[in-house]
Amino acid sequence: MAFWWVNQKQTWRYEIPGEYMWSPKLDKRGRHLEYYDNMERVRPGDIVFSYIEGTFQYVGSVAGNAQTSRRPDFGFPSNPWSEDGWSVEMRYLPIIHIRPQDHLDFYNRIAPDRHAPMNSNGVVISQYLFAIPDALGTFFLGIAGLNELDVKDLIRVEPPLLELLAEVEALMEDPQLTVTERRQLVRARVGQGLFKAEVARLEPRCRLTGLEEKRHLVASHMKPWSLSTNIERLDGCNGLMLSPHVDHLFDRGLISFKNSGSVLVSKKLNLIVSQLWKLDFGQRGRSFRRSQVPYLEFHRDEIFKG
């Protein structure tokens, strides 16, 4: 595993929600640059710090090797980069903002001699992707209240591909389901499409962060998919629209909700998490509908680690 620093000043609004990093392969003069060639060097499981407008605002986990990719539409009036590039699939998690210049003494002691992301005076180099020493990456993780194992666990991982394919095949071969039901269940399992739309009708925003941008929200089952019937898997009353980091806590039983909408917090949750993520566990919340309560009770009884 390796640590990286990526500058996303101009592109973070596309790369973060799109869960990727992108760079051209060559500069305007057709030359290879270290900061672009690094895209081929990242490996799944590597950790990336996203530097945006003066601070680290996200920590990312690399989810795949670099793939040849055309330049995305970043919405610029003119294109500063060539069209042929590298794309790396990512999973991002918001963190407490960290200003690396506040730790310049430590940085200068261990920064690489060549291709460093910041000079000795704290000026960030205007290039894309930099390798940083393990000690520096671990140091920044510590400031964010995380460690390497936390990052691997915090980034929500989809089921292994073979497991997912086996579930889909089982659904497609189930004689008790109509063709339409099979398609709906497969879509809900693979892309969350139908289930997410059903949940969003009842839960228009994240109950903790208030975020309403659905492309940045996860439709989380209260009664897990693996324990639900096919009807329950598609039932919008069985879900909540949650910000990814809130979904992480809910899915692992570290938080739940009372029927009144107030938050339940597990004794196993390190309270520094709520401080760093700025989560208000004391908010009153909205009452749940009667049709949601059986699923919520299942979560409290079977998933929540009170």
C-alpha positions in Angstrom: 0.0 0.0 0.0 1.2 3.5 -0.8 0.2 7.1 0.0 -0.5 9.8 -2.6 -1.4 13.5 -2.7 -3.7 14.7 -5.5 -4.4 18.3 -6.4 -8.1 18.7 -7.4 -8.5 22.5 -7.4 -10.3 22.6 -10.7 -11.8 19.2 -11.0 -13.0 18.0 -7.5 -16.6 18.9 -8.2 -16.6 16.2 -10.9 -14.0 13.7 -9.5 -15.4 13.4 -6.0 -19.0 12.6 -6.8 -17.9 10.7 -9.9 -15.5 8.6 -7.7 -12.5 8.8 -10.0 -9.2 10.6 -10.6 -8.3 11.7 -14.2 -5.2 13.1 -15.8 -3.8 13.4 -19.3 -1.1 11.0 -20.3 1.1 13.7 -21.8 1.5 17.4 -21.3 0.7 20.0 -24.1 4.2 19.4 -25.6 3.7 15.7 -25.8 6.0 14.9 -22.9 5.7 12.4 -20.0 5.5 14.0 -16.6 6.0 12.3 -13.2 2.7 13.7 -12.0 0.8 12.0 -14.8 2.8 8.8 -15.0 2.0 8.3 -11.3 -1.5 7.4 -12.4 -0.2 4.1 -13.7 1.6 3.4 -10.4 -1.3 3.6 -8.0 -2.8 0.2 -7.0 -6.0 -0.8 -5.4 -6.0 -0.2 -1.7 -3.6 2.8 -1.9 -4.7 5.9 0.1 -5.0 9.3 -1.6 -5.4 12.7 0.1 -7.5 15.2 -1.9 -6.0 18.7 -1.7 -8.8 21.2 -2.5 -8.7 25.0 -2.1 -6.0 25.0 0.5 -6.8 21.9 2.6 -7.2 18.1 2.5 -10.9 17.6 2.4 -11.3 13.9 1.4 -9.3 10.8 1.9 -9.7 8.3 -1.0 -9.2 4.6 -1.4 -8.0 3.4 -4.9 -10.5 0.9 -6.2 -8.8 -0.1 -9.5 -5.8 0.2 -11.7 -5.5 3.1 -14.2 -7.5 2.7 -17.4 -7.2 4.7 -20.7 -9.9 7.3 -20.7 -11.0 10.3 -22.7 -11.0 13.6 -20.9 -14.2 14.1 -19.0 -16.3 17.3 -19.5 -15.1 19.4 -16.6 -17.2 22.4 -17.8 -14.3 24.6 -18.7 -14.7 27.2 -21.6 -11.4 26.0 -23.0 -9.7 22.6 -22.4 -6.3 23.0 -20.7 -5.4 19.3 -21.2 -5.2 16.8 -24.1 -8.1 14.4 -24.6 -6.2 11.1 -24.1 -5.7 10.3 -20.5 -5.8 8.0 -17.5 -8.7 7.3 -15.2 -8.5 5.6 -11.8 -11.6 4.5 -9.9 -11.8 5.8 -6.4 -13.9 5.7 -3.2 -13.8 9.0 -1.3 -14.7 9.9 2.3 -15.0 13.5 3.7 -12.6 14.3 6.6 -11.9 17.2 8.9 -10.1 19.8 6.8 -6.3 19.6 7.2 -4.0 22.4 6.2 -0.7 20.7 5.5 1.2 24.0 5.9 0.3 23.9 9.6 2.7 21.0 9.9 5.5 22.3 7.8 8.3 21.4 10.2 7.4 17.7 10.2 6.8 17.8 6.4 10.2 19.3 5.7 11.9 16.5 7.7 10.5 13.7 5.7 9.5 15.2 2.3 11.0 13.6 -0.8 14.0 15.3 -2.3 12.4 15.2 -5.8 8.8 15.6 -7.0 7.6 16.8 -3.6 4.0 18.2 -3.5 5.0 21.2 -1.5 8.2 23.2 -1.2 10.0 24.0 2.1 8.1 27.3 2.4 4.7 25.6 2.2 3.9 26.5 -1.5 2.0 23.7 -3.1 3.3 22.7 -6.5 0.7 23.1 -9.3 0.8 19.5 -10.7 -1.6 16.6 -10.3 -0.5 13.4 -8.4 2.4 13.1 -6.0 3.8 10.1 -4.1 4.3 10.9 -0.5 6.3 8.9 2.2 4.4 6.4 4.3 5.3 8.3 7.5 3.7 11.4 6.1 0.5 9.6 5.0 0.2 7.9 8.4 0.7 11.3 10.0 -2.1 13.0 8.1 -4.4 10.1 8.7 -3.7 10.5 12.4 -4.7 14.1 12.3 -8.0 13.1 10.7 -8.6 10.6 13.5 -8.0 7.6 11.2 -5.5 4.8 10.5 -4.9 2.6 7.5 -7.3 -0.2 8.6 -10.0 2.5 9.3 -9.8 3.7 5.7 -10.2 0.2 4.3 -13.2 -0.3 6.5 -14.7 3.2 6.1 -14.9 3.1 2.3 -18.1 1.1 1.5 -17.1 -2.0 -0.5 -19.6 -3.7 -2.8 -20.0 -7.5 -2.6 -17.2 -9.5 -4.4 -18.0 -9.7 -8.1 -18.5 -13.5 -8.1 -20.9 -13.2 -5.1 -22.8 -10.5 -6.9 -23.0 -12.4 -10.1 -24.2 -15.5 -8.2 -27.0 -13.5 -6.6 -28.0 -12.0 -9.9 -28.1 -15.4 -11.6 -30.2 -16.8 -8.8 -32.7 -14.0 -9.2 -32.9 -14.5 -13.0 -33.6 -18.2 -12.5 -36.2 -17.9 -9.8 -39.4 -19.4 -11.3 -41.6 -17.6 -8.7 -40.7 -14.2 -10.1 -42.1 -12.6 -13.2 -39.7 -11.2 -15.9 -40.5 -7.6 -14.6 -39.8 -8.6 -11.0 -36.5 -10.2 -12.0 -35.4 -7.1 -13.8 -36.4 -4.8 -10.9 -34.6 -6.9 -8.3 -31.4 -7.2 -10.4 -31.5 -3.4 -11.0 -31.9 -2.8 -7.3 -29.1 -5.1 -6.4 -26.6 -3.9 -8.9 -27.3 -0.2 -9.3 -29.8 0.6 -6.5 -31.8 2.3 -9.2 -35.4 1.2 -8.4 -34.9 0.9 -4.6 -33.2 4.3 -4.4 -36.1 5.9 -6.3 -38.6 4.3 -3.9 -36.7 5.3 -0.8 -36.3 8.9 -2.0 -40.0 9.4 -2.2 -40.2 8.9 1.6 -36.8 10.1 2.6 -35.8 13.1 0.5 -32.6 13.9 2.5 -30.1 12.5 4.8 -31.5 12.5 8.3 -28.2 13.6 9.9 -26.5 15.9 7.4 -29.6 17.2 5.7 -28.0 16.7 2.2 -30.6 16.5 -0.6 -28.3 15.8 -3.6 -29.4 12.3 -4.4 -26.3 11.6 -6.5 -24.3 11.9 -3.3 -26.6 9.8 -1.2 -26.8 6.0 -0.6 -30.1 4.2 -0.3 -29.4 2.1 2.8 -31.5 -0.9 3.8 -32.8 -0.9 7.4 -33.4 -4.7 7.2 -30.3 -5.8 5.2 -30.6 -7.2 1.7 -29.3 -10.6 2.7 -32.0 -11.0 5.3 -34.9 -9.5 3.4 -37.5 -11.2 1.2 -37.7 -10.1 -2.5 -40.6 -7.8 -1.6 -38.7 -6.3 1.3 -35.6 -5.7 -0.9 -37.6 -3.4 -3.1 -39.8 -1.8 -0.5 -39.0 1.9 -0.1 -40.1 1.8 3.5 -37.1 -0.4 4.2 -34.6 2.3 3.3 -33.0 5.6 4.3 -31.3 8.1 2.1 -28.0 8.7 3.9 -24.7 10.5 3.2 -22.0 7.8 2.6 -20.2 8.3 6.0 -23.6 8.2 7.8 -24.5 5.1 5.9 -21.2 3.5 7.1 -22.3 4.1 10.7 -25.9 2.9 10.2 -24.9 -0.2 8.2 -22.5 -1.3 10.9 -25.0 -0.7 13.7 -23.1 2.1 15.3 -26.1 4.4 15.1 -29.8 3.8 14.7 -33.0 5.8 15.2 -36.0 5.9 17.6 -39.5 5.9 16.0 -39.6 9.6 16.9 -36.6 10.2 14.6 -34.0 11.0 17.4 -30.6 9.3 17.0 -29.4 6.3 19.0 -25.6 6.0 19.4 -23.8 2.8 20.1 -21.3 2.7 23.0 -18.9 1.1 20.6 -18.7 4.3 18.5 -15.7 6.4 19.2 -17.1 9.9 19.9 -14.3 11.6 18.0 -16.0 10.4 14.9 -19.0 12.7 15.4 -16.6 15.6 16.2 -14.4 15.2 13.1 -17.4 14.5 10.8 -19.4 17.3 12.5 -22.5 15.0 13.0 -25.2 16.3 15.3 -26.4 13.2 17.2 -28.6 15.4 19.5 -31.0 16.7 16.8 -34.6 16.0 17.3 -35.3 14.5 13.8 -38.5 13.6 12.0 -40.9 10.9 13.1 -40.9 7.7 11.0 -44.0 6.6 9.1 -46.0 3.6 10.5 -45.0 1.6 7.5 -41.3 2.2 8.2 -41.4 1.2 11.9 -41.2 -2.6 11.5 -38.0 -2.3 9.4 -36.6 0.2 11.9 -37.4 -2.0 14.8 -35.5 -4.9 13.0 -32.5 -2.6 12.7 -32.6 -1.6 16.4 -33.1 -5.2 17.5 -30.7 -7.1 15.2 -28.2 -4.6 13.7 -27.7 -1.8 16.3 -24.9 -2.4 18.8 -26.4 -0.7 21.7 
